[in-house]
Amino acid sequence: MSAQTSTIPVQPNAGWVDIVHESLHEVCDMMLGMKVTRSENQTVKADVTAIVGLAGSLCGLFSIRCSRATAAKLAGKMLGMEVGENDADVLDALGEVCNMVAGSFKSKVPGAAELCMLSVPTTIDGADYRIHPLRGGTCFELFSKCDEAPVQILLHVHQ
Amino acid sequence: MTPICALIVDDSSVMRKIVERSLRQAGLDIGEVMEAGNGMEALAALQKKKPDLILSDINMPSMNGLEFVKQLQNVAGMKDVPVVMITTEASESHVVEALSYGAKGYIRKPFTPEQVKEHVFPLVTKK
């Protein structure tokens, strides 16, 4: 992953949670045919995680966490067929959802569209881990439901 | 008209399946579908068969989509094969770079089958 070096860092603001929600809505509507709503419940069973790195004017991590059942549901919607929880496509699909939501997000943030690069997605199978962002960073958190299936999106921004 | 042979280049097997399905939903008569996980694999696949259409992601390991379309210019007999980029990286600089290397179209993920039809149909029906 490379990015231009002479970039002015984009300053995070609280409105980014709404942009993340809008981006998730866009991806779920266009690619999965699913309706996205904000969730009152601020917990998610995080069996699987997809992560996309951000570098350039906006540095950090964009991640989506959900249960394996939710990930299988997302994969099934994407592919238009039943997908089992242990199917190889489950993690791949979650990685692509994360990639598209991150891409949609950065295209909506002034200063990030041109000067922020995305990594290829990485997926984590399992819940026993912690992300330790660098000091001075900001974390935005969004809990949503995709057709009632809960997902959590975390955006860690390094400053 | 004979069915179209398409080469789909994406590091995600799920996305390759979605692109293939979108081509069919767009009403294209798709015959054989060749698949590659990155630009290197795509160049190797082209040694075996010439497709009628190439759809390529940009962000891929080993060789990304921009490098792939750049190198494609040096592959004999491929100049008339239309290439359409399908990617989350839809910044203006990427679009300009891809078009300068010979790509004929650009579709941003997420996309709908209608968008695929709009960008791809004119390229393959023109032949």
Chai-1 contact restraints between the chains, C-beta under 6 A:
chainA,res_idxA,chainB,res_idxB,connection_type,confidence,min_distance_angstrom,max_distance_angstrom,comment,restraint_id
A,V27,B,P110,contact,1.0,0.0,6.0,A-B,restraint_1
A,M30,B,P110,contact,1.0,0.0,6.0,A-B,restraint_2
A,M30,B,T112,contact,1.0,0.0,6.0,A-B,restraint_3
A,M31,B,P110,contact,1.0,0.0,6.0,A-B,restraint_4
A,L79,B,K17,contact,1.0,0.0,6.0,A-B,restraint_5
A,D89,B,V14,contact,1.0,0.0,6.0,A-B,restraint_6
A,D92,B,S12,contact,1.0,0.0,6.0,A-B,restraint_7
A,D92,B,S13,contact,1.0,0.0,6.0,A-B,restraint_8
A,D92,B,V14,contact,1.0,0.0,6.0,A-B,restraint_9
A,A93,B,V14,contact,1.0,0.0,6.0,A-B,restraint_10
A,E96,B,S12,contact,1.0,0.0,6.0,A-B,restraint_11
A,E96,B,V14,contact,1.0,0.0,6.0,A-B,restraint_12
A,E96,B,M15,contact,1.0,0.0,6.0,A-B,restraint_13
A,N99,B,T88,contact,1.0,0.0,6.0,A-B,restraint_14
A,M100,B,T88,contact,1.0,0.0,6.0,A-B,restraint_15
A,M100,B,K109,contact,1.0,0.0,6.0,A-B,restraint_16
A,M100,B,P110,contact,1.0,0.0,6.0,A-B,restraint_17
A,G103,B,T88,contact,1.0,0.0,6.0,A-B,restraint_18
A,A113,B,S91,contact,1.0,0.0,6.0,A-B,restraint_19
A,E114,B,S91,contact,1.0,0.0,6.0,A-B,restraint_20
A,V120,B,N59,contact,1.0,0.0,6.0,A-B,restraint_21
A,V120,B,P61,contact,1.0,0.0,6.0,A-B,restraint_22
